[in-house]
Amino acid sequence: MRLRLEDEQATIALGAKLAARARPGDVLLLEGPLGAGKSTLARAFIRALAGDQRLTVPSPTFTLVQAYETPRGEVWHFDLWRLAGPEGLTELGWDEAEQKIVLVEWPERLGSLTPVDALRVTLSHDGSGREIELQGEQRWLDEL
C-alpha cells in the first residue's frame, strides 16, 4: 500500500493509526533516508500508545534502544544507524524485545534477524510531502 502524507501532522496521524493496531510481538521496520520522517513516525506511535502526546521520546541514536511502558505493553525503539550488523543486537536485548512492541529505525542492520512477519514502513521525502509504502499483514493496512 502506498500513501502520500502532505505534512508532519499527517505523519503523526499515521503513527497514531498504526499504534491503535499494535500488540505485543509486533515489529515495525522503519526504512528510509535521513530526514524521511522515521523518527517523527516513531514518536507519534509511541506517544499514541502511551496516551501522552507530551511524552519525551528522544531518538535512540546514541543509546541504540529506548524502552517505554504503555497501557498495552512495553515498546522498544531501536535506532541501528551506528550498528554495523546484527552481531551487537544480543547485547541490546533483541531476544527479549521480540516479545514486546518493537520499532526499528535502520532495519537493514538486522540482517538475518529481520522478522519475516514485520510491518515494513518505507518513507521518502520529496520536498512537498512524504511518500509511505507499507508492506505487511492486512490488519495493518485496513482503513488507513
FILUM-749507 format. One record per residue: z, y, x of N, C-alpha, C, O in turn; chain; residue number from 0. Coordinates in steps of 0.001 Angstrom, whole numbers, plus 500000, padded with zeros to 6 digits. Layout:
<atoms>
[atom [Z, Y, X], [Z, Y, X], [Z, Y, X], [Z, Y, X], A, NUM]
...
</atoms>
This chain:
<atoms>
[atom [500000, 498832, 500837], [500000, 500000, 500000], [500000, 501236, 500885], [500721, 501301, 501881], A, 0]
[atom [499188, 502208, 500514], [499136, 503481, 501245], [499611, 504605, 500332], [499283, 504650, 499146], A, 1]
[atom [500398, 505516, 500921], [500894, 506684, 500204], [500624, 507929, 501023], [500577, 507879, 502252], A, 2]
[atom [500449, 509034, 500344], [500332, 510334, 501004], [501567, 511135, 500620], [501845, 511328, 499436], A, 3]
[atom [502305, 511600, 501615], [503502, 512399, 501385], [503211, 513811, 501860], [502921, 514028, 503037], A, 4]
[atom [503285, 514757, 500963], [502871, 516126, 501258], [503856, 516900, 502123], [503463, 517804, 502860], A, 5]
[atom [505150, 516545, 502034], [506137, 517328, 502775], [507374, 516480, 503079], [507444, 515306, 502718], A, 6]
[atom [508339, 517099, 503746], [509550, 516389, 504135], [510324, 515902, 502912], [510919, 514826, 502949], A, 7]
[atom [510322, 516681, 501832], [511036, 516272, 500614], [510457, 514977, 500054], [511203, 514142, 499542], A, 8]
[atom [509154, 514800, 500141], [508523, 513561, 499666], [508932, 512385, 500547], [509103, 511272, 500050], A, 9]
[atom [509089, 512618, 501844], [509548, 511567, 502754], [510977, 511188, 502423], [511321, 510006, 502427], A, 10]
[atom [511814, 512172, 502136], [513213, 511922, 501761], [513267, 511138, 500454], [514071, 510214, 500320], A, 11]
[atom [512428, 511494, 499496], [512391, 510782, 498219], [511973, 509323, 498411], [512521, 508431, 497762], A, 12]
[atom [511012, 509078, 499295], [510605, 507696, 499573], [511761, 506920, 500202], [512000, 505767, 499842], A, 13]
[atom [512476, 507539, 501131], [513635, 506877, 501735], [514648, 506461, 500691], [515201, 505364, 500769], A, 14]
[atom [514903, 507328, 499704], [515854, 507015, 498636], [515338, 505876, 497754], [516114, 505008, 497352], A, 15]
[atom [514053, 505871, 497452], [513479, 504794, 496637], [513584, 503446, 497350], [513907, 502433, 496730], A, 16]
[atom [513312, 503441, 498640], [513420, 502193, 499401], [514874, 501737, 499477], [515155, 500542, 499383], A, 17]
[atom [515794, 502676, 499646], [517212, 502334, 499712], [517676, 501669, 498418], [518517, 500771, 498450], A, 18]
[atom [517138, 502101, 497287], [517527, 501541, 495997], [517156, 500064, 495884], [517725, 499343, 495065], A, 19]
[atom [516205, 499611, 496701], [515759, 498213, 496665], [516409, 497350, 497755], [516283, 496126, 497739], A, 20]
[atom [517088, 497981, 498681], [517603, 497271, 499863], [518828, 496425, 499529], [519639, 496761, 498667], A, 21]
[atom [518920, 495307, 500257], [520073, 494414, 500128], [520352, 493771, 501482], [519465, 493721, 502335], A, 22]
[atom [521562, 493282, 501688], [521880, 492649, 502974], [520857, 491575, 503342], [520437, 490778, 502503], A, 23]
[atom [520472, 491577, 504603], [519455, 490658, 505104], [518083, 491292, 505208], [517178, 490709, 505805], A, 24]
[atom [517910, 492493, 504628], [516618, 493191, 504696], [516457, 493904, 506026], [517413, 494454, 506572], A, 25]
[atom [515237, 493886, 506538], [514894, 494602, 507761], [513683, 495480, 507451], [512679, 495007, 506919], A, 26]
[atom [513793, 496764, 507790], [512689, 497705, 507647], [512250, 498126, 509039], [513056, 498606, 509836], A, 27]
[atom [510985, 497946, 509323], [510411, 498299, 510619], [509678, 499629, 510470], [508689, 499721, 509744], A, 28]
[atom [510164, 500649, 511153], [509585, 501993, 511053], [508710, 502245, 512272], [509206, 502406, 513387], A, 29]
[atom [507402, 502278, 512041], [506434, 502420, 513128], [505742, 503776, 513040], [505615, 504356, 511962], A, 30]
[atom [505305, 504263, 514174], [504534, 505495, 514207], [504848, 506281, 515458], [505845, 506013, 516129], A, 31]
[atom [504004, 507253, 515782], [504199, 508057, 516991], [505368, 509019, 516840], [505910, 509183, 515748], A, 32]
[atom [505750, 509651, 517936], [506775, 510690, 517893], [506374, 511748, 516872], [505212, 512151, 516814], A, 33]
[atom [507326, 512194, 516074], [507067, 513232, 515097], [506445, 512764, 513799], [506098, 513591, 512956], A, 34]
[atom [506292, 511460, 513611], [505646, 510941, 512402], [506576, 510931, 511196], [506107, 510849, 510061], A, 35]
[atom [507891, 511012, 511420], [508836, 511034, 510305], [509740, 509829, 510206], [510418, 509648, 509195], A, 36]
[atom [509766, 508998, 511238], [510614, 507802, 511216], [512084, 508162, 511026], [512764, 507569, 510189], A, 37]
[atom [512573, 509120, 511788], [513987, 509500, 511700], [514303, 510168, 510366], [515380, 509952, 509810], A, 38]
[atom [513393, 510965, 509850], [513594, 511601, 508541], [513731, 510537, 507462], [514631, 510607, 506625], A, 39]
[atom [512844, 509556, 507483], [512893, 508472, 506509], [514187, 507666, 506664], [514836, 507335, 505672], A, 40]
[atom [514558, 507354, 507903], [515783, 506581, 508152], [517015, 507332, 507656], [517879, 506735, 507013], A, 41]
[atom [517111, 508624, 507941], [518264, 509420, 507482], [518360, 509428, 505961], [519441, 509249, 505399], A, 42]
[atom [517226, 509636, 505302], [517209, 509663, 503841], [517637, 508314, 503273], [518391, 508260, 502302], A, 43]
[atom [517167, 507243, 503864], [517505, 505884, 503436], [519012, 505654, 503565], [519652, 505188, 502622], A, 44]
[atom [519573, 505977, 504716], [520996, 505756, 504973], [521851, 506639, 504060], [522839, 506166, 503498], A, 45]
[atom [521492, 507888, 503910], [522261, 508795, 503045], [522224, 508333, 501595], [523230, 508419, 500892], A, 46]
[atom [521072, 507842, 501143], [520966, 507343, 499767], [521851, 506106, 499576], [522543, 505993, 498564], A, 47]
[atom [521834, 505188, 500534], [522686, 504002, 500431], [524167, 504362, 500453], [524976, 503751, 499755], A, 48]
[atom [524507, 505351, 501255], [525899, 505775, 501371], [526338, 506615, 500172], [527533, 506781, 499927], A, 49]
[atom [525360, 507145, 499423], [525687, 508023, 498307], [526230, 509357, 498768], [527022, 509989, 498069], A, 50]
[atom [525799, 509792, 499963], [526311, 511029, 500549], [525169, 511757, 501256], [524816, 511416, 502385], A, 51]
[atom [524597, 512754, 500593], [523472, 513493, 501159], [523873, 514382, 502338], [523006, 514907, 503036], A, 52]
[atom [525170, 514553, 502564], [525641, 515369, 503700], [526071, 514516, 504893], [526481, 515049, 505924], A, 53]
[atom [525977, 513198, 504754], [526385, 512299, 505836], [525630, 512634, 507115], [524408, 512787, 507104], A, 54]
[atom [526362, 512745, 508210], [525745, 512973, 509506], [525118, 511662, 509975], [525808, 510652, 510118], A, 55]
[atom [523811, 511685, 510212], [523072, 510499, 510649], [522303, 510876, 511910], [521132, 511250, 511839], A, 56]
[atom [522963, 510777, 513068], [522262, 511120, 514308], [521238, 510045, 514675], [521380, 508881, 514300], A, 57]
[atom [520228, 510446, 515399], [519265, 509474, 515900], [519957, 508609, 516945], [520628, 509133, 517834], A, 58]
[atom [519804, 507299, 516851], [520433, 506431, 517861], [519604, 506277, 519135], [519640, 505225, 519773], A, 59]
[atom [518867, 507307, 519505], [518014, 507241, 520690], [518796, 506875, 521942], [518320, 506086, 522758], A, 60]
[atom [519988, 507437, 522105], [520764, 507169, 523316], [521765, 506037, 523140], [522053, 505315, 524095], A, 61]
[atom [522301, 505870, 521932], [523250, 504779, 521694], [522519, 503481, 521380], [523107, 502403, 521473], A, 62]
[atom [521256, 503570, 521012], [520367, 502473, 520640], [520648, 501896, 519265], [519728, 501406, 518610], A, 63]
[atom [521907, 501939, 518804], [522222, 501434, 517467], [523412, 502200, 516896], [524364, 502519, 517608], A, 64]
[atom [523339, 502489, 515594], [524430, 503115, 514859], [524657, 502264, 513616], [523698, 501789, 513008], A, 65]
[atom [525909, 502068, 513234], [526235, 501308, 512027], [526910, 502224, 511016], [527650, 503136, 511385], A, 66]
[atom [526647, 501973, 509737], [527182, 502775, 508643], [527688, 501845, 507550], [527013, 500882, 507187], A, 67]
[atom [528872, 502134, 507029], [529389, 501417, 505869], [528854, 502103, 504625], [528913, 503327, 504511], A, 68]
[atom [528333, 501317, 503694], [527854, 501863, 502430], [528369, 500971, 501301], [528813, 499852, 501559], A, 69]
[atom [528319, 501441, 500075], [528767, 500619, 498951], [528011, 499295, 498809], [528545, 498341, 498244], A, 70]
[atom [526776, 499224, 499313], [526012, 497981, 499217], [526023, 497156, 500486], [525285, 496177, 500599], A, 71]
[atom [526837, 497534, 501427], [526934, 496771, 502661], [526656, 497631, 503869], [526288, 498801, 503767], A, 72]
[atom [526841, 497020, 505000], [526667, 497729, 506261], [525184, 497901, 506583], [524374, 497005, 506350], A, 73]
[atom [524849, 499075, 507124], [523480, 499389, 507561], [523513, 499597, 509063], [524346, 500344, 509576], A, 74]
[atom [522603, 498933, 509766], [522464, 499126, 511209], [521130, 499806, 511452], [520090, 499349, 510978], A, 75]
[atom [521170, 500909, 512198], [519981, 501694, 512505], [519722, 501600, 514006], [520495, 502118, 514812], A, 76]
[atom [518640, 500942, 514369], [518259, 500764, 515770], [517148, 501732, 516128], [516237, 501957, 515331], A, 77]
[atom [517216, 502301, 517311], [516112, 503051, 517905], [515850, 502390, 519250], [516628, 502539, 520192], A, 78]
[atom [514755, 501665, 519324], [514481, 500843, 520510], [513552, 501517, 521509], [513016, 500858, 522400], A, 79]
[atom [513358, 502821, 521369], [512458, 503579, 522253], [512744, 503308, 523722], [511814, 503119, 524506], A, 80]
[atom [513999, 503285, 524101], [514367, 503141, 525517], [514480, 501687, 525968], [514793, 501428, 527130], A, 81]
[atom [514233, 500744, 525076], [514319, 499325, 525414], [512948, 498843, 525901], [511927, 499163, 525293], A, 82]
[atom [512924, 498096, 526966], [511657, 497593, 527492], [511121, 496421, 526659], [509910, 496226, 526562], A, 83]
[atom [512018, 495657, 526069], [511616, 494495, 525294], [512818, 493886, 524604], [513891, 494489, 524575], A, 84]
[atom [512651, 492697, 524049], [513704, 492092, 523243], [514917, 491582, 524026], [515918, 491199, 523420], A, 85]
[atom [514847, 491571, 525343], [515928, 490995, 526152], [517280, 491653, 525888], [518300, 490963, 525868], A, 86]
[atom [517311, 492962, 525687], [518574, 493671, 525516], [519148, 493621, 524106], [520245, 494130, 523873], A, 87]
[atom [518436, 493023, 523168], [518891, 493030, 521787], [520145, 492188, 521558], [520937, 492506, 520671], A, 88]
[atom [520338, 491152, 522316], [521539, 490329, 522167], [522781, 491169, 522409], [523759, 491072, 521669], A, 89]
[atom [522739, 491997, 523450], [523884, 492860, 523766], [524127, 493899, 522680], [525249, 494384, 522530], A, 90]
[atom [523097, 494244, 521924], [523232, 495237, 520863], [523689, 494622, 519536], [523882, 495342, 518557], A, 91]
[atom [523862, 493305, 519497], [524328, 492636, 518296], [523247, 492291, 517296], [523521, 492204, 516099], A, 92]
[atom [522010, 492089, 517764], [520893, 491810, 516864], [521169, 490626, 515951], [520845, 490688, 514765], A, 93]
[atom [521758, 489550, 516463], [522027, 488370, 515638], [522948, 488709, 514472], [522726, 488253, 513351], A, 94]
[atom [523966, 489498, 514731], [524893, 489915, 513678], [524205, 490875, 512708], [524423, 490795, 511499], A, 95]
[atom [523395, 491763, 513220], [522739, 492790, 512407], [521817, 492180, 511362], [521677, 492735, 510271], A, 96]
[atom [521197, 491075, 511662], [520226, 490495, 510730], [520839, 490097, 509389], [520109, 489852, 508429], A, 97]
[atom [522158, 490029, 509309], [522818, 489736, 508036], [523173, 491025, 507291], [523714, 490977, 506186], A, 98]
[atom [522872, 492157, 507888], [523136, 493475, 507303], [521817, 494045, 506790], [520805, 493345, 506760], A, 99]
[atom [521828, 495304, 506391], [520591, 496022, 506114], [520219, 496712, 507422], [521040, 497417, 508009], A, 100]
[atom [518992, 496511, 507875], [518602, 496967, 509210], [517361, 497855, 509151], [516373, 497531, 508492], A, 101]
[atom [517441, 498985, 509857], [516301, 499865, 510091], [515996, 499823, 511579], [516905, 499916, 512403], A, 102]
[atom [514727, 499683, 511927], [514349, 499630, 513338], [513234, 500630, 513611], [512125, 500501, 513092], A, 103]
[atom [513545, 501632, 514438], [512503, 502525, 514940], [511981, 501923, 516244], [512757, 501385, 517034], A, 104]
[atom [510695, 502010, 516464], [510003, 501423, 517617], [510143, 499893, 517603], [510577, 499302, 518592], A, 105]
[atom [509774, 499252, 516482], [509962, 497805, 516344], [509079, 496953, 517239], [509324, 495755, 517377], A, 106]
[atom [508054, 497543, 517851], [507223, 496739, 518757], [508046, 496200, 519915], [507638, 495232, 520556], A, 107]
[atom [509206, 496808, 520202], [510083, 496344, 521275], [510818, 495051, 520890], [511428, 494413, 521747], A, 108]
[atom [510764, 494664, 519614], [511414, 493430, 519169], [510701, 492183, 519682], [511325, 491138, 519866], A, 109]
[atom [509411, 492293, 519908], [508643, 491144, 520377], [508787, 489957, 519441], [508596, 490094, 518233], A, 110]
[atom [509119, 488802, 519983], [509219, 487571, 519198], [510398, 487580, 518224], [510493, 486693, 517375], A, 111]
[atom [511287, 488550, 518325], [512431, 488632, 517406], [512093, 489386, 516116], [512957, 489553, 515256], A, 112]
[atom [510854, 489838, 515977], [510441, 490558, 514774], [510517, 489628, 513563], [509851, 488592, 513538], A, 113]
[atom [511320, 489985, 512559], [511411, 489145, 511364], [510086, 489129, 510599], [509485, 490180, 510375], A, 114]
[atom [509640, 487958, 510205], [508351, 487841, 509520], [508400, 488420, 508108], [507367, 488824, 507574], A, 115]
[atom [509573, 488465, 507503], [509679, 488952, 506127], [510131, 490407, 506043], [510539, 490862, 504974], A, 116]
[atom [510068, 491140, 507143], [510484, 492546, 507169], [509491, 493413, 506403], [508317, 493067, 506265], A, 117]
[atom [509983, 494540, 505911], [509099, 495562, 505355], [508602, 496402, 506518], [509396, 496974, 507266], A, 118]
[atom [507299, 496473, 506665], [506685, 497260, 507736], [506258, 498600, 507141], [505453, 498649, 506211], A, 119]
[atom [506806, 499687, 507690], [506504, 501044, 507233], [505850, 501774, 508404], [506509, 502082, 509398], A, 120]
[atom [504567, 502047, 508282], [503826, 502727, 509338], [503582, 504167, 508901], [502979, 504423, 507859], A, 121]
[atom [504066, 505106, 509723], [503962, 506528, 509406], [503018, 507215, 510386], [502983, 506887, 511571], A, 122]
[atom [502260, 508168, 509872], [501444, 509026, 510727], [501479, 510428, 510139], [501734, 510611, 508948], A, 123]
[atom [501223, 511399, 510979], [501288, 512801, 510565], [500004, 513480, 511006], [499603, 513381, 512165], A, 124]
[atom [499359, 514174, 510070], [498092, 514818, 510423], [498156, 516340, 510363], [497119, 517003, 510365], A, 125]
[atom [499353, 516894, 510310], [499495, 518341, 510278], [499635, 518905, 508869], [500213, 519977, 508689], A, 126]
[atom [499118, 518202, 507876], [499229, 518686, 506493], [500025, 517723, 505615], [500083, 517891, 504397], A, 127]
[atom [500620, 516744, 506219], [501398, 515762, 505476], [501486, 514461, 506237], [501042, 514351, 507379], A, 128]
[atom [502069, 513479, 505578], [502240, 512168, 506203], [501477, 511108, 505427], [501410, 511130, 504198], A, 129]
[atom [500913, 510193, 506172], [500308, 509005, 505600], [501282, 507864, 505868], [501762, 507702, 506990], A, 130]
[atom [501569, 507082, 504846], [502505, 505973, 504963], [501787, 504715, 504516], [501130, 504702, 503475], A, 131]
[atom [501913, 503658, 505304], [501418, 502357, 504881], [502611, 501418, 504829], [503380, 501324, 505786], A, 132]
[atom [502763, 500722, 503706], [503860, 499779, 503521], [503288, 498379, 503366], [502359, 498153, 502590], A, 133]
[atom [503860, 497438, 504119], [503461, 496038, 504026], [504721, 495205, 503918], [505595, 495264, 504783], A, 134]
[atom [504809, 494430, 502851], [505978, 493592, 502658], [505974, 492982, 501277], [504973, 493025, 500561], A, 135]
[atom [507110, 492411, 500913], [507265, 491774, 499615], [506988, 492766, 498491], [507215, 493967, 498642], A, 136]
[atom [506501, 492262, 497374], [506122, 493106, 496243], [507290, 493949, 495716], [507074, 495052, 495215], A, 137]
[atom [508523, 493441, 495826], [509682, 494191, 495305], [509813, 495544, 495985], [510352, 496481, 495395], A, 138]
[atom [509336, 495660, 497203], [509394, 496945, 497917], [508333, 497913, 497382], [508532, 499128, 497399], A, 139]
[atom [507230, 497381, 496919], [506048, 498194, 496611], [505950, 498630, 495154], [505275, 499612, 494847], A, 140]
[atom [506610, 497917, 494264], [506523, 498232, 492836], [507022, 499636, 492540], [508091, 500039, 492998], A, 141]
[atom [506246, 500361, 491781], [506596, 501673, 491247], [506971, 502706, 492316], [507866, 503523, 492096], A, 142]
[atom [506310, 502677, 493444], [506522, 503724, 494439], [505574, 504844, 494120], [505556, 505857, 494819], A, 143]
</atoms>
